[in-house]
Each structure stands twice: as structure tokens, then as C-alpha cells.
Amino acid sequence: MGFVASATGALAPAAERDGIVRGAGPQRARAMHIVVIGWLFVIGTMALALSSPFAAVAFFAGVGVAPVALVVWLLGRRRR
């Protein structure tokens, strides 16, 4: 673990620079929520542009919900 110069000129552990500090969990979880909400918004908007309602629901489920569910499951599994 190395040290880096901070904005104040003091040496700080490299882990702090990379955001790997104790207590950064809730902030990271909030950032993941924003990413998930943004992804579902974009995919939902794309699904609305499809001509068939069945195609829109299938697209949203396959490209939006399924990958999000997989990522949430994998990240939740790692925390246990």
C-alpha cells in the first residue's frame, strides 16, 4: 500500500485516494442505485419506442430487468 500526496500536500494512503476507505459502503450503494435507475430509465425509454407492446415488454424484461437482477444478485452474494 503506497502513499500519495493529497491536495493539502500531506501524504495519504493510496487506499483513501481510490475510495477504498472504511465507511464508504453506503455511498457506493447509493451510487449503484443511481446507475440501476438510470439504466432502467434508458431501457424503458427504448422499449416505449418499439411498435409492439409485446416486443416492448420482452425487450424491457430481457435487456433491462434480467441484467439488473443478475448484477444485484451477484453483488449481494459477494457481501455474504
Z-matrix of the N, CA and C atoms (Angstrom, degrees):
N
C 1 1.449
C 2 1.524 1 107.54
N 3 1.313 2 115.80 1 121.86
C 4 1.455 3 120.13 2 -177.78
C 5 1.511 4 112.61 3 -96.99
N 6 1.307 5 114.13 4 179.45
C 7 1.453 6 120.63 5 178.11
C 8 1.519 7 108.66 6 -120.85
N 9 1.329 8 116.35 7 147.02
C 10 1.459 9 122.52 8 178.64
C 11 1.519 10 108.93 9 -129.54
N 12 1.317 11 116.00 10 155.53
C 13 1.459 12 120.48 11 177.49
C 14 1.519 13 109.13 12 -80.19
N 15 1.325 14 116.54 13 130.78
C 16 1.462 15 120.27 14 178.30
C 17 1.527 16 109.32 15 -88.60
N 18 1.317 17 116.43 16 -177.86
C 19 1.462 18 121.30 17 -178.83
C 20 1.527 19 111.59 18 -64.17
N 21 1.321 20 116.95 19 -28.16
C 22 1.460 21 120.25 20 179.92
C 23 1.519 22 112.20 21 -84.53
N 24 1.317 23 117.03 22 -6.05
C 25 1.451 24 120.90 23 -179.95
C 26 1.515 25 113.26 24 95.06
N 27 1.344 26 116.60 25 -8.79
C 28 1.462 27 119.80 26 179.54
C 29 1.527 28 109.27 27 -79.56
N 30 1.305 29 115.51 28 152.56
C 31 1.462 30 119.72 29 177.27
C 32 1.513 31 109.42 30 -81.54
N 33 1.326 32 115.65 31 132.71
C 34 1.455 33 121.33 32 179.01
C 35 1.523 34 108.23 33 -126.79
N 36 1.325 35 117.78 34 149.04
C 37 1.464 36 119.46 35 176.99
C 38 1.523 37 110.37 36 -59.80
N 39 1.327 38 116.28 37 145.02
C 40 1.465 39 121.13 38 -179.40
C 41 1.518 40 111.44 39 -61.23
N 42 1.325 41 117.77 40 -27.01
C 43 1.457 42 120.45 41 179.52
C 44 1.524 43 110.91 42 -63.30
N 45 1.346 44 117.59 43 -35.95
C 46 1.463 45 119.73 44 177.80
C 47 1.522 46 110.61 45 -66.85
N 48 1.312 47 117.16 46 -37.73
C 49 1.454 48 120.52 47 179.66
C 50 1.527 49 110.73 48 -63.74
N 51 1.325 50 116.77 49 -37.54
C 52 1.451 51 121.17 50 -177.52
C 53 1.511 52 112.94 51 -83.51
N 54 1.313 53 118.42 52 -0.32
C 55 1.451 54 121.65 53 179.91
C 56 1.515 55 113.23 54 81.63
N 57 1.318 56 117.17 55 12.00
C 58 1.457 57 121.02 56 -179.91
C 59 1.526 58 107.12 57 -95.99
N 60 1.301 59 115.92 58 76.05
C 61 1.458 60 120.67 59 -179.92
C 62 1.516 61 108.42 60 -126.51
N 63 1.298 62 115.29 61 157.70
C 64 1.452 63 119.88 62 178.44
C 65 1.527 64 108.67 63 -65.56
N 66 1.319 65 116.65 64 135.55
C 67 1.458 66 120.93 65 179.31
C 68 1.519 67 113.78 66 92.07
N 69 1.331 68 118.46 67 2.54
C 70 1.458 69 120.41 68 179.77
C 71 1.521 70 112.02 69 -86.60
N 72 1.333 71 118.43 70 -1.26
C 73 1.456 72 122.60 71 -177.33
C 74 1.522 73 114.16 72 -60.28
N 75 1.336 74 119.70 73 -53.48
C 76 1.465 75 119.94 74 -178.56
C 77 1.530 76 112.86 75 -61.61
N 78 1.325 77 117.87 76 -35.55
C 79 1.464 78 119.72 77 178.40
C 80 1.518 79 110.37 78 -66.79
N 81 1.320 80 116.70 79 -39.54
C 82 1.460 81 120.65 80 178.96
C 83 1.529 82 110.20 81 -67.19
N 84 1.337 83 116.71 82 -38.22
C 85 1.461 84 120.48 83 178.93
C 86 1.524 85 110.13 84 -64.29
N 87 1.340 86 117.28 85 -40.08
C 88 1.468 87 119.94 86 177.60
C 89 1.516 88 110.78 87 -63.99
N 90 1.320 89 117.47 88 -39.13
C 91 1.456 90 120.85 89 178.94
C 92 1.525 91 110.13 90 -64.59
N 93 1.324 92 117.95 91 -37.94
C 94 1.463 93 120.83 92 178.05
C 95 1.519 94 110.80 93 -66.68
N 96 1.336 95 117.51 94 -36.29
C 97 1.457 96 119.69 95 177.39
C 98 1.524 97 110.50 96 -62.51
N 99 1.307 98 117.04 97 -40.13
C 100 1.463 99 120.46 98 179.58
C 101 1.523 100 110.53 99 -64.73
N 102 1.317 101 116.91 100 -40.46
C 103 1.468 102 120.87 101 178.77
C 104 1.527 103 110.25 102 -64.03
N 105 1.330 104 117.37 103 -44.17
C 106 1.468 105 121.04 104 -179.89
C 107 1.522 106 110.72 105 -63.90
N 108 1.317 107 116.96 106 -45.09
C 109 1.469 108 120.31 107 179.42
C 110 1.521 109 110.54 108 -62.77
N 111 1.328 110 117.38 109 -42.65
C 112 1.468 111 120.62 110 177.70
C 113 1.507 112 112.08 111 -62.89
N 114 1.331 113 117.11 112 -43.81
C 115 1.468 114 121.07 113 179.58
C 116 1.527 115 110.50 114 -61.17
N 117 1.329 116 117.06 115 -46.85
C 118 1.463 117 119.81 116 -179.61
C 119 1.527 118 111.59 117 -66.30
N 120 1.325 119 117.70 118 -33.40
C 121 1.465 120 120.32 119 176.75
C 122 1.522 121 110.82 120 -64.85
N 123 1.322 122 116.86 121 -47.11
C 124 1.467 123 120.20 122 -179.40
C 125 1.517 124 110.74 123 -63.86
N 126 1.324 125 117.90 124 -45.35
C 127 1.459 126 121.26 125 -179.93
C 128 1.529 127 110.23 126 -66.37
N 129 1.319 128 117.47 127 -38.28
C 130 1.466 129 120.21 128 176.99
C 131 1.515 130 112.26 129 -63.86
N 132 1.318 131 116.56 130 -39.44
C 133 1.463 132 120.35 131 177.19
C 134 1.524 133 110.82 132 -65.58
N 135 1.320 134 116.39 133 -41.13
C 136 1.466 135 119.61 134 177.11
C 137 1.525 136 110.77 135 -65.19
N 138 1.322 137 117.55 136 -37.60
C 139 1.462 138 120.99 137 179.12
C 140 1.522 139 111.20 138 -65.62
N 141 1.330 140 116.67 139 -35.64
C 142 1.469 141 119.57 140 178.42
C 143 1.529 142 112.32 141 -65.38
N 144 1.312 143 116.72 142 -24.37
C 145 1.461 144 120.59 143 -179.19
C 146 1.523 145 112.78 144 -79.84
N 147 1.327 146 117.74 145 -10.59
C 148 1.460 147 120.38 146 179.27
C 149 1.526 148 109.99 147 -75.50
N 150 1.323 149 115.74 148 151.56
C 151 1.464 150 120.33 149 -173.63
C 152 1.526 151 113.36 150 -77.65
N 153 1.306 152 118.32 151 -35.08
C 154 1.456 153 121.89 152 -176.54
C 155 1.527 154 110.94 153 -100.14
N 156 1.337 155 117.66 154 134.23
C 157 1.471 156 119.12 155 177.25
C 158 1.535 157 112.29 156 -61.96
N 159 1.324 158 116.60 157 -36.48
C 160 1.465 159 119.92 158 177.76
C 161 1.527 160 110.36 159 -63.64
N 162 1.329 161 116.47 160 -43.60
C 163 1.468 162 120.43 161 178.94
C 164 1.530 163 110.39 162 -64.12
N 165 1.329 164 117.33 163 -37.10
C 166 1.463 165 120.97 164 -179.93
C 167 1.524 166 110.67 165 -65.68
N 168 1.333 167 116.49 166 -44.91
C 169 1.468 168 119.80 167 179.93
C 170 1.527 169 110.42 168 -66.50
N 171 1.331 170 116.89 169 -42.25
C 172 1.466 171 120.41 170 179.18
C 173 1.526 172 110.72 171 -64.10
N 174 1.330 173 117.14 172 -41.90
C 175 1.465 174 121.22 173 179.06
C 176 1.521 175 110.53 174 -63.37
N 177 1.340 176 116.49 175 -46.45
C 178 1.464 177 120.28 176 -179.06
C 179 1.520 178 111.17 177 -63.45
N 180 1.328 179 116.61 178 -40.24
C 181 1.470 180 119.93 179 179.96
C 182 1.521 181 111.28 180 -69.83
N 183 1.326 182 116.88 181 -41.55
C 184 1.457 183 120.21 182 -175.45
C 185 1.508 184 114.40 183 -78.99
N 186 1.311 185 117.46 184 -37.23
C 187 1.463 186 120.98 185 -175.51
C 188 1.528 187 111.71 186 -101.09
N 189 1.326 188 117.65 187 -22.64
C 190 1.455 189 120.28 188 -177.96
C 191 1.510 190 113.97 189 -101.86
N 192 1.320 191 116.45 190 -62.11
C 193 1.457 192 120.84 191 -171.58
C 194 1.529 193 112.35 192 -74.98
N 195 1.324 194 117.95 193 -43.30
C 196 1.467 195 120.42 194 -176.80
C 197 1.537 196 112.64 195 -61.52
N 198 1.336 197 120.19 196 -49.16
C 199 1.467 198 118.40 197 177.93
C 200 1.527 199 113.43 198 -64.05
N 201 1.328 200 117.02 199 -37.66
C 202 1.465 201 119.78 200 178.66
C 203 1.524 202 109.95 201 -64.59
N 204 1.328 203 116.84 202 -43.40
C 205 1.465 204 120.25 203 179.04
C 206 1.529 205 110.61 204 -62.36
N 207 1.324 206 117.32 205 -40.35
C 208 1.461 207 120.69 206 178.94
C 209 1.527 208 111.51 207 -63.78
N 210 1.325 209 117.10 208 -45.79
C 211 1.467 210 120.69 209 -179.35
C 212 1.525 211 110.84 210 -65.34
N 213 1.325 212 117.60 211 -43.00
C 214 1.465 213 120.64 212 179.30
C 215 1.523 214 109.77 213 -63.63
N 216 1.324 215 117.39 214 -41.30
C 217 1.457 216 120.69 215 179.16
C 218 1.529 217 111.18 216 -64.41
N 219 1.332 218 117.08 217 -44.26
C 220 1.459 219 119.98 218 -179.28
C 221 1.525 220 111.98 219 -66.76
N 222 1.324 221 117.41 220 -41.19
C 223 1.460 222 119.80 221 179.11
C 224 1.532 223 111.18 222 -70.02
N 225 1.307 224 117.62 223 -36.54
C 226 1.454 225 121.21 224 177.37
C 227 1.507 226 111.91 225 -68.31
N 228 1.319 227 116.43 226 -33.91
C 229 1.459 228 121.89 227 178.43
C 230 1.525 229 111.40 228 -68.09
N 231 1.322 230 116.57 229 -34.31
C 232 1.461 231 120.97 230 -179.28
C 233 1.534 232 110.56 231 -70.18
N 234 1.324 233 118.54 232 -29.51
C 235 1.468 234 121.57 233 -177.79
C 236 1.510 235 112.79 234 -73.13
N 237 1.336 236 118.09 235 -23.37
C 238 1.460 237 120.47 236 -177.64
C 239 1.481 238 112.48 237 -69.81
